[in-house]
């Protein structure tokens, strides 16, 4: 599978509202079957887990520091 997006963003300084807006814009442009990768803080991660756990998305997150998470959101290719 060809990876179209190699950039890893750091969104940990954004407000939760601005993060949601940024993610919606990025995910709208993202080709099906691809993913975006980024870093967030704990509050942001807690807020995005539920909305992006539904079709057509899949979310994975891993705590990498005390208040830092590495997150990947996949856009399912089924739709």
N, C-alpha and C positions, 0 to 999 in steps of 0.2 A: 504494500500500500504506500503510495506517495504521500509524503508529509508536506502539506502546503504552508504550515505555520510553524516556524522554528523559534519564534520569539517568545520569551517568557517575561511577562509583565510583572511589575511590582505595584499593586494597588493598595498596599497597607496604609497609605496616608489619606486615602479617599474616605469621604463619609459613606455610610451604607447606601444612602440614596444615590449619590454620584456613582458608586460602584455598580448598582443595579442598572442605571442608565447606560453606563459604559459597557457592561456585559451584554445588555440587550442589543446595542448597536453592533458590537463585535460578533455576536452569535447570529445576527441576521445576515451578516456578510459571509459567515463561515460556510464553506461547502459541506454538504452532507458527508458523513464518514470521517470528518476531521475533528480536531480538538483545539481548545485554547488552554494555555498553561499560565498560571500566575500565582503570586504570593498575596496573602491577606493576613489580617490579624484575626484573633479568635471571634470577636463580635461580628465581623463581616462574614466569616465562615459560617457561624451559627445562623445568620440571616439568609444566606444564599443556598443552604443545603436543601431546604424543602422546595422552593420554587423551581430549582433546576434538577430535581430528582424525577421529574415527570417527562413523558414523551414530549418532544423528540430529543430530550437531553438525558445524559447520564453524568453524574458528578462523582469525582473521587478526590479525597483530601487526605493529607498526611501532615501531622504536626512535626515541624522541623526545629523549632525553638520554643521558648516559653510562650510567646504570644505571636507566633508566626506559623502559617500553614501554607503548604504547597498544594495547589488545587488544579485539577484538570476537569474541564467540562467538554464532553463529547457530544457531537451532534449526530444522532442516529441516522444511518443511511436508509432505513426502512421507509421513511415518509418522503 
